[in-house]
Amino acid sequence: SLRWKEFGRSWPPMTRRAPPELVEMDAAYTQLAQRLQRNERERALLLAGISHDLRSPLARIRLAAELLPESADNRDDVASITRNVDHADQLIASFLEFVRASAPDLELQGSVDLVATTRQAASRFERRHQDLAVHAPASLVLHRVPALLLDRLVANLVDNALKHGAPPVVVKLWADGDAAVLTVSDAGPGLPPAGASALVEAFARGDASRSVAGVGLGLAIAQQIVLRLGGTLAFERDSAGHRVRVRLPLVR
């Protein structure tokens, strides 16, 4: 019998009693899936190596800039070097998060309280309750979900709302049948028509975001995480403002 795996799920084997054409198609698909998974693992290892190789000289550049004798003549130049090094480091970190979120062999195990994770992620922004509020039940547990991915999902959605929207930013959580629903809303103008699909692509940025610091990976990482966890992500707009809605299965 033949068996293939895609995104961590096992599919039933095809028996030899099946027509020869289907057996051959199954074998070809199995080889393709295995090759794609191998390529993804190799890409992740390559990028991890690139990250290390790039971050080491970046750290040395930053240290050298900070050790330069400070004077009125070079103060702005030193600040510019430091700022650009930090931006490059942020770009590397964000790209690696994007790759990890879509990795096919990521372990999905354990139980995580989505409410506790959301409150913890929101608290790191240190905003007033009037500007950033979380409305949620006492607990909402997801199974076979890495806590790190949930934390990054919430942090990226809140960060995007704070950067590109307008206060107040409101995060809501509730259970809807067999799914957990997470919404992040703000009073900003939202996305232009037909702009949602483009902004979940890597390095995509809206026209209104050009003057805001960032690398265009926040929503792309969020989209990859949601897909990796078997959920859906959608953008909505009504009279109250702009909203991102995420549905995640409670049981996988």
Backbone hydrogen bonds, N-H to C=O, Kabsch-Sander energy under -0.5 kcal/mol:
donor,donor_aa,acceptor,acceptor_aa,energy
2,L,14,M,-0.9
6,E,9,R,-1.7
9,R,6,E,-1.8
11,W,4,W,-1.4
14,M,2,L,-0.9
15,T,13,P,-0.5
18,A,15,T,-1.4
22,L,19,P,-0.5
23,V,19,P,-2.1
24,E,20,P,-2.5
25,M,21,E,-2.3
26,D,22,L,-2.8
27,A,23,V,-2.4
28,A,24,E,-2.5
29,Y,25,M,-2.6
30,T,26,D,-2.5
31,Q,27,A,-2.2
32,L,28,A,-2.2
33,A,29,Y,-2.9
34,Q,30,T,-2.5
35,R,31,Q,-2.3
36,L,32,L,-2.5
37,Q,33,A,-2.4
38,R,34,Q,-2.4
39,N,35,R,-2.4
40,E,36,L,-2.3
41,R,37,Q,-2.4
42,E,38,R,-2.6
43,R,39,N,-2.4
44,A,40,E,-2.3
45,L,41,R,-2.3
46,L,42,E,-2.5
47,L,43,R,-2.6
48,A,44,A,-2.1
49,G,45,L,-2.1
50,I,46,L,-2.5
51,S,47,L,-2.7
52,H,48,A,-2.1
53,D,49,G,-2.6
54,L,50,I,-2.5
55,R,51,S,-2.8
56,S,52,H,-1.8
58,L,54,L,-1.8
59,A,55,R,-2.5
60,R,56,S,-1.9
61,I,57,P,-2.5
62,R,58,L,-2.5
63,L,59,A,-2.5
64,A,60,R,-2.7
65,A,61,I,-2.3
66,E,62,R,-2.2
67,L,63,L,-1.6
68,L,64,A,-0.6
68,L,65,A,-0.8
75,R,71,S,-1.4
78,V,74,N,-2.7
79,A,75,R,-2.1
80,S,76,D,-2.0
81,I,77,D,-2.4
82,T,78,V,-2.5
83,R,79,A,-2.3
84,N,80,S,-2.3
85,V,81,I,-2.4
86,D,82,T,-2.4
87,H,83,R,-1.9
88,A,84,N,-2.2
89,D,85,V,-2.4
90,Q,86,D,-2.2
91,L,87,H,-2.1
92,I,88,A,-2.2
93,A,89,D,-2.4
94,S,90,Q,-2.5
95,F,91,L,-2.3
96,L,92,I,-2.1
97,E,93,A,-2.0
98,F,94,S,-2.1
99,V,95,F,-2.0
100,R,96,L,-2.8
101,A,97,E,-2.4
102,S,98,F,-1.0
102,S,99,V,-0.5
103,A,100,R,-1.2
106,L,103,A,-1.1
109,Q,107,E,-0.6
112,V,142,L,-2.7
114,L,112,V,-0.9
114,L,140,L,-2.9
117,T,113,D,-2.3
118,T,114,L,-2.3
119,R,115,V,-2.6
120,Q,116,A,-2.2
121,A,117,T,-2.4
122,A,118,T,-2.6
123,S,119,R,-2.0
124,R,120,Q,-0.9
124,R,121,A,-0.5
125,F,122,A,-1.4
126,E,123,S,-1.3
131,D,128,R,-1.2
132,L,128,R,-2.3
133,A,169,V,-2.2
135,H,171,V,-3.3
136,A,134,V,-0.5
142,L,112,V,-3.1
143,H,250,L,-1.2
144,R,110,G,-2.1
145,V,110,G,-1.2
150,L,146,P,-1.6
151,D,147,A,-2.5
152,R,148,L,-2.2
153,L,149,L,-2.4
154,V,150,L,-2.4
155,A,151,D,-2.5
156,N,152,R,-2.5
157,L,153,L,-2.0
158,V,154,V,-2.6
159,D,155,A,-2.6
160,N,156,N,-2.2
161,A,157,L,-1.9
162,L,158,V,-2.5
163,K,159,D,-2.4
164,H,160,N,-2.6
165,G,161,A,-1.6
169,V,131,D,-3.0
170,V,168,P,-0.5
170,V,185,S,-2.4
171,V,133,A,-3.1
172,K,170,V,-0.5
172,K,183,T,-2.5
173,L,135,H,-2.0
174,W,181,V,-1.7
176,D,179,A,-3.3
179,A,176,D,-1.2
180,A,248,L,-3.5
181,V,174,W,-3.2
182,L,246,V,-2.9
183,T,172,K,-2.4
184,V,244,V,-2.0
185,S,170,V,-2.6
186,D,242,H,-2.5
187,A,166,A,-2.7
195,G,192,P,-2.1
199,L,195,G,-1.5
200,V,196,A,-0.8
201,E,198,A,-1.5
203,F,216,G,-1.3
204,A,201,E,-1.8
204,A,216,G,-0.8
209,S,206,G,-1.7
210,R,207,D,-1.2
212,V,209,S,-1.7
221,I,217,L,-2.8
222,A,218,G,-1.9
223,Q,219,L,-2.6
224,Q,220,A,-2.2
225,I,221,I,-2.5
226,V,222,A,-2.4
227,L,223,Q,-2.4
228,R,224,Q,-2.5
229,L,225,I,-1.8
230,G,227,L,-1.4
231,G,226,V,-2.9
232,T,247,R,-1.8
234,A,245,R,-2.5
236,E,243,R,-3.2
238,D,241,G,-2.1
241,G,238,D,-1.2
242,H,186,D,-1.9
243,R,236,E,-2.5
244,V,184,V,-2.2
245,R,234,A,-3.1
246,V,182,L,-3.2
247,R,232,T,-2.3
248,L,180,A,-2.7
250,L,178,D,-2.5
251,V,178,D,-0.6
